[in-house]
Every structure is written in C-alpha cells, then in structure tokens.
C-alpha cells in the first residue's frame, strides 16, 4: 500500500507550525516497526521523522525529561541517516558505556549478537557487492569474508564456537566504530580540538551532543570573555568547530537546556540554526513598468526561502535573499528534495544569476555581496532584547526565531510511581557567629575593593562575566565554617605549597578539637565555628536511613573540616582494602551507624565498590568482599551512614535508598543544585525500601546576619564602620543570601524561557504541555535587529499605522503620486503597504506634509 505523501513547510513559512503538526502526526501514525528495529514510542517516532534524509532541518534540541529515552531517540535518528552521513557523538566520559549500551538496545538488532542467526560468507565475485555494503573493510581483509545475519531464522549465536562468537563481536565493534565516533568533551584537549577543526570532521556529519547543557555552558564561558584567548580554550574551540560545520545536522539532548545564564539559549540555538547567508543584490531593469513583473518573478525562484525588497528607483531594485537548505527547493509553500537543487553556495549563486538573466524583464545584476548572520546576539543585546526585571519581553520574537528547533517531551517521573517522593524542607537560615563574622568581614572587604576596581558596567546578574570559582568565593566559604582564632590560616596558598599547607591546617584543627576533652564543650566550640556543619551532623545522626551531603568546597572551609568535626565525635571514614599478598578484602574505618565516605576521583579504584555498598547493591560486588560485610544490606546506614559528594563526584552517578540530602551551600545556578538532588531521585532508586520510606527530605542551608550579631556589631565602633561598607555593597545580605537570590532570579527567568521552548516545540500540539505558539504575523527577518524592529512595528496597538494616498505635489517624486502607503504619524515614517501586510515592514521614505518633507529612505 502506497503511503500518502508527507508535506514539510520551510521554517520561514507563516504556516510552518500547522504544516509540521500534520506531517509529524501523519508520519508517527504511518511508520511501522520492523523486525530488526526496536519498537519506538510516539514521541521518538516524531523526532526520527523530523530529522531524516527527506527533511531540510539542520538541528533540533530534544528537550526530553528524565526516563523518556532521549539517547534512544537520537540513535534512531542516526540509524535513519547512516547511509547518508557518519555520526559524531560528543558526551561526558562517564556516559560512554551508557551510550554503547543504548546503542545495542535501540539501534538495528545487528548490533546485538545473541539475537541473530549468523552465517559466514566468503568474499568473492558473487558476494563482494553484498559484503562491501554491510561488512567493515578491516574485517573483510582480516577474515576473507564476514558474518551476515539471516533474519528468517532463529538465533544460533550460543551454538557457535567461542572463536566465531569473538569474530562476530569484533565485527560489530568495527561496525559501530565505522558509523559512530565518540568524543569526550570534558576531556578533549586543545590539540585534539584544533586538529578536528583543521580536518573539518563535522562536515557532512550528524552530530549528537549528550548532556548538551554542559557543552553550551563551556561555550558561554568563552563568549562572556572572548578577548582572553588563554581562558575557556575548550569552549572557544568547540563553539568555532560547531558553528563552522558545513552541511552538518545536530541533535542536542538535554532535560535541562540551560545551566546558568539565559544567554546560553542564544549559543544553543545559534548552533542549531547555523550561520545564515544573506545574498544582497542590486538588480537593474530598463522599464519602470516592469517592476511588479520582476518582483513576482523573483518570488518564484525555487531555491530561496526568504526574500526582501528594500528600495527601488526607476531602473534599480535592491533585494535580500536567503537560500533554501542545499539540495532542497520550495514549491507552493512546500519544501522538498530536488536533484537539480544547488549543493553549495557557489552552485546557488550560479543558479540565481542564470535565473536573473532569463527573466522576462531583461534584468541584470549590477552589484552583489554576501553577509553571514547568526540567530541571536551573544552579548548584552540578548538580555536587553528579552529580559526586563524577572520577565521576558518580545516573547513572540524569541519563539518565532526558535521555531522548528525544539522537541519537547515531559518528565517521566511525573507519570510514574517508581520515583521517590521528594520533601523540600524550607531553607535553614542560620545566624552567623561572632567568630565567623570577624573573618568574614576581613575577606568580604577585600572582595568589595577588588570588585570595585574590576567592575566596568552594572550587570544584569550579580555573577555576569565573573569566574564563579573565585568571585565572592572566600566570603561564601566562611559562611560554612571558620577556623578558631588560635589557628593562623592567613598564609597564601599557592600551587607549590597547597598540599602541605592544607594538611597542616587539617592537622592543627584535629589537634584543637581533640584537645577539648568534654563533648559538650566540644559541641559548643564547633557551633561557634560552623552552625551549618553541626546542624547537618545532628540530622544525619538522627536519620532513619542513609544520607547524602553535597558541597562544592572540599579543602579549608569545605567538607574536610566537617570530617574533622565528625571524627571528633567518633565517626570514621569508611574504606575497603585488598591485600595483594593474602588475596583478601578487609574493611577500614567501619563503625556501625557512624561511618562516612567521600566519593573519590576517577583514580580511586575502590570508589564504585564503596558506592555499591552504600546503595546495598551487594550482588554486584566481588564475592569475597560481599562475604565479609557485616550486614545483608545498608538500608538504614549500618555500614555506611553518610555519603559525601563534591561537584566533580556528583555527575552521572546514582545513589539509592537515601532518606536525606543536604546541600551545604548554594551555587549561582539553581539548576546545578537540582542536578545534585537528582542523584538521589532516580527511577526505582527506592524500590527496596518499604513504601512508607520511599521518600527523600531535601535540606538547604544559608548563613545570615542575625539579630544577635547585628546587636554586637552595633556596639563595636570598628565593626560598625566596616559593616557599613559591607551592607552598602550587599544590602545587608551575606554572600550565601546573595548567591541564593541571584540563582532564584535566574531560575525564574530561565523557567519562562523554557516555557517558550515548550510552546514553540515542533510537537507541542501532539503533547500539549502548555499553550502552543502560533505565528501571529510573518515579521521574520534573518537579521536579528531587523526582525526585532519589524516585530515591534507589528505590535498593536503599540504603533498604529495610518493608510494614506500620496498627493500630487512638486516636492514629491512622481512615481509616488496617488499610491497608497502606511504612515506612522509619530515619526513620519512611510511604509510599503504590502510589506506590512506580510509582517516585514519596509520603510519607503520619511513624509511630513506640514513641512513639505519627502525624503526617500536609503539603507
């Protein structure tokens, strides 16, 4: 049965949304799963049909939630394009194994050896055409043939010899490597990236970016500081690599498309859209009466997606055009593949020149130039254009420009009982102690002086253009903890003395704590140094189950100081050890209900074993290690009570059965904190616990200037004077509070942008997550500034244009006499009537009847 033709509209079309809705629905309903392929869900079929060999769209963001199968969706797209292009996958190193696993699960079954019936075919004249298509060249050369799957027969893999099984697995590995190149974007070095740029490895490829928000954040850091060529090198080279890619297609995967600043949306969509070439021509013609004929003729050029007529005289007209995707043409508002279509810029120019010389008006090209434009500005102009306070302005403009570049599918955790219930405790606001303030005051004054010297203009966000690893870092750290005054910690830490000094500080603090023999006195002393750490200690000790503690600070005032406090109160750091001589495992630091761990670096070979013990995943442990564990599980923390993680350790891991998570300090980006909390909020992470215990309480902390401290400052002239400087700069807020306030403001704004993404998504009408965006007018222009100007003019009743007829006056050129135009009475700008109807207002002249002024507008 012949399938009905699926119609796609060009992105510039006013009917793009309606046509795309119908096309996606039609394709999702018509596509049937074959024996060789995984059964895709409807939202996965939609994106596969949208990015296919028959569609012109360069890229799409899969803004799909947790558990929705984002990676599987991307792999299905890649498999659909594999005959046309190779796939390059950018992903964090920690997700490589997961991608390979998803590939085996979601791609063609040929990647899964046990499911197939395998037959070896020798390479000869009879089989060479077949084998050259499906068997990697290296395998053909090595074996003199290759293994072919017979889909008509049941699997025979288990019956084959181990030698043959190994050959098949090696062939599959070569097949994967032939189609997929995996690049760890958080580990790739400068030299490798420069080589990728030079070799143009992304040209003609499909590019999949997993956890795309991470790579976009790296690029944004470079864009915020573009003149510093020694900083953010990886972000700069990745941005240039992606933006310069020719004939590439992009799939970005993220459940959280923005990490920090709203300008990240600009970077994201600039890449998905790519650079737009604007061809500018001055076309001359002999007869003024032919202008209408020429304009109609130009509109019918099948390889242009956008055309704008700027101004014209008796014998010349200036136009702007944008090409269709190379290899496609537009006919009757439909975009479709065309074998005759130009494949590159030079071919397009040649086609257009030939088209002009064949015009019925004897037209010729007098002047031409090409500009390259990006979708959004990547500087403060983005903020000025879209942000006012905590609200978004020009929403329609933003959605119009991102139309066709987002697919949205919601979070599966809202549709499943397999996730734990999250209980958010109000932020604990803890009063800064006098001891804390003495050190806080000194560091904050230093920061204020440095910031005053560096600040150029007022930023829209507190941390704009700042290195958040250092900006307000010392004062924020002191909101967590301070050393007692008896410990001198003023010596500057450098690369050369770092390890030695940090160890000295830790040793001195341990000595100080253990010199206090009475536990109550020790508690009082620790409370003066860190109300945060003492409250967290109290909560994790009383927790019914296990707990997770997150801090992005490790040394000095970071969680190493909390470990010293815990050790003073009989906690021990837990570890496992393997003796190479005796070949036996042992437990180190085990104290029932009082053992803690810090999830180590990748170099720590035992860190995954320790995580599995914390998770009660004992069946995944070496049997000898499992046998020496004192209990059958760790549900209530008998073996490991508390699991500490830092920023580097939080990425990509799953922590099971935790009943509490403690966020010691906030981050300038609330989304980073949400991702940390997500480590304990996983599908089926709590199924081993009774139903009533399948919940996690989230605790967050902030140090504030309390009444007692303010009263103490008021009574001390010296403290009062310095506090006036601090409060004038910080509006009586601590660094903790400023960071929380900034993060919350960004979160509010970012969530409004994310709503725009949902509304403008290609599949909005199918999933209906929110009210869907409809094109109210066609004010689109490839140049951002012109689109912004057009959209403002089109807003009613913001500007009301008056229909007028130009009178026959000597001070007005004759060609304008008795013609109708639209006039803006406020600024006397005269617009072409048809251009306004199309939503692309073109100014013709400035006309003021009272002053007898008629000035033709020249761009």
Secondary structure as UniProt FT lines:
FT   TURN            11..12
FT   TURN            14..15
FT   HELIX           16..30
FT   TURN            35..36
FT   HELIX           42..50
FT   TURN            53..54
FT   STRAND          59..64
FT   TURN            66..67
FT   HELIX           70..81
FT   TURN            82..84
FT   STRAND          87..91
FT   HELIX           93..95
FT   HELIX           96..106
FT   HELIX           109..111
FT   HELIX           113..115
FT   STRAND          118..122
FT   TURN            125..127
FT   HELIX           128..134
FT   HELIX           137..143
FT   STRAND          145..149
FT   TURN            151..152
FT   HELIX           157..159
FT   HELIX           162..179
FT   STRAND          180..184
FT   TURN            185..187
FT   HELIX           190..199
FT   TURN            200..204
FT   STRAND          206..209
FT   TURN            210..211
FT   HELIX           212..223
FT   TURN            224..227
FT   TURN            229..230
FT   HELIX           233..243
FT   STRAND          249..253
FT   HELIX           263..273
FT   STRAND          276..284
FT   HELIX           288..290
FT   HELIX           291..299
FT   TURN            302..303
FT   STRAND          304..312
FT   STRAND          316..323
FT   TURN            326..327
FT   STRAND          328..331
FT   TURN            332..333
FT   STRAND          334..337
FT   TURN            339..340
FT   HELIX           345..357
FT   TURN            360..361
FT   STRAND          364..373
FT   HELIX           380..386
FT   STRAND          387..388
FT   TURN            389..390
FT   STRAND          391..392
FT   HELIX           395..402
FT   TURN            403..404
FT   STRAND          406..409
FT   HELIX           412..415
FT   TURN            417..418
FT   STRAND          421..424
FT   STRAND          428..431
FT   HELIX           434..454
FT   TURN            462..465
FT   TURN            468..472
FT   HELIX           473..478
FT   TURN            479..480
FT   TURN            485..486
FT   TURN            495..497
FT   HELIX           498..514
FT   HELIX           519..529
FT   HELIX           531..542
FT   STRAND          546..550
FT   TURN            556..557
FT   HELIX           559..568
FT   TURN            569..570
FT   STRAND          572..573
FT   STRAND          575..579
FT   TURN            580..583
FT   STRAND          584..588
FT   TURN            592..593
FT   STRAND          595..598
FT   TURN            602..603
FT   TURN            605..606
FT   HELIX           607..614
FT   TURN            615..616
FT   HELIX           618..620
FT   HELIX           623..628
FT   TURN            635..636
FT   STRAND          642..645
FT   HELIX           647..650
FT   TURN            651..652
FT   STRAND          658..663
FT   HELIX           670..677
FT   TURN            678..680
FT   TURN            683..688
FT   HELIX           691..693
FT   STRAND          695..704
FT   HELIX           707..714
FT   HELIX           717..730
FT   TURN            731..732
FT   HELIX           735..759
FT   TURN            762..763
FT   HELIX           764..767
FT   HELIX           784..794
FT   TURN            796..798
FT   STRAND          801..805
FT   TURN            810..811
FT   HELIX           814..816
FT   TURN            817..818
FT   STRAND          820..824
FT   TURN            825..828
FT   STRAND          829..831
FT   HELIX           833..837
FT   TURN            838..839
FT   STRAND          843..848
FT   HELIX           849..851
FT   STRAND          853..856
//
